[in-house]
Amino acid sequence: MVFKLDKDKDASNQSKHGYPLALGWIVLQNAVADIHDPREYMTEFGLEERRIACGLVASRLFVCVYTMRDEVCRLISVRKANKREQQKWL
């Protein structure tokens, strides 16, 4: 699988959540859950289906939002899981 991330989105994610989007690669490799996001997102590429994955990184649960465009996985957001998400997925 090929991964892609936007430099501006990466900087924004680091500022907002304190983690680089590249951490999402590890989250996806260690996913304990991977679900469809039922909300609809309109982008320049049309209607976009997003997925939400929860995975362990160094014994800590993280959440990664991503989308697939053909064979390319585009990382959108990475953050620590909140308490509710931890209780649900751990």
TALIN-V405341 format. One record per backbone hydrogen bond with DSSP energy under -0.5 kcal/mol. NH is the residue of the N-H (numbers start at 1). CO is the residue of the C=O. Records with the same first field share a line. If there is no record, write none. Layout:
BEGIN
NH->CO / CO
END
This chain:
BEGIN
2->71
4->73
10->6
11->7
12->8
13->9
14->10
15->11
16->12
17->13
18->13 / 14
19->13
23->20
24->21
25->22
26->22 / 23
27->23
28->24
29->25
30->26
31->28
32->54
33->54
35->52
37->50
38->36
41->48
43->41 / 46
46->43
48->41
50->37 / 48
51->66
52->35
53->64
54->33
55->62
56->30
57->60
60->57
62->55
63->79
64->53
65->77
66->51
67->74
68->49
69->72
70->68
72->69
73->2
74->67 / 72
75->4 / 73
76->65
77->65
79->63
81->61
86->82
87->83
88->84
89->85
90->86
END
